[in-house]
Amino acid sequence: MKKLLVLLIAGLVSLQAGIVIKESGCDVYTTAHRLQKILKHKGIKIFAKINHAANAKSVGMQLDPSIAIIFGKPKMGTLLMREDPSIGLDLPLKVLIYHDKNGQTKMAYKDGNYLKEHYNIKKHAKLLNKVTQVLENITNKAGQCKKD
């Protein structure tokens, strides 16, 4: 019960900042692979996969596993950018999968409701409501791994 309360409080703090952070039951690489597979299955375009740890290694530095998956639907993004071009700073969408200080795999992303309020999206607010739900669903599914 105490752990649940801590998770709820942490979630509320993260949500206030516009960022949702949740745990994955998989390692970073498996979570990233599962997320990409889910996105492809849903017909969501993957624009890039950035392996921050590999980039750090390329310059002789060490970084715990950290991968950003950048994705979206250009039609949806175009409608939002027509309403407020500055939302392009947060589009396409991205999920960062990383190890926290305790070695736990986490997934972080900006909440669609935060984007709606931050960029004062009114005309296409329903699109960002959908974004919120899709991000919630795909990250939940990507982080479900069987533990033997």
Secondary structure, 3 states (H helix, E strand, C coil): CHHHHHHHHHHHHHHHCCEEEEECCCCHHHHHHHHHHHHHHCCCEEEEEEEHHHHHHHCCCCCCCEEEEEEECHHHHHHHHHHCHHHHHCCCEEEEEEECCCCCEEEEEECHHHHHHHCCCCCCHHHHHHHHHHHHHHHHHHCCCCCC
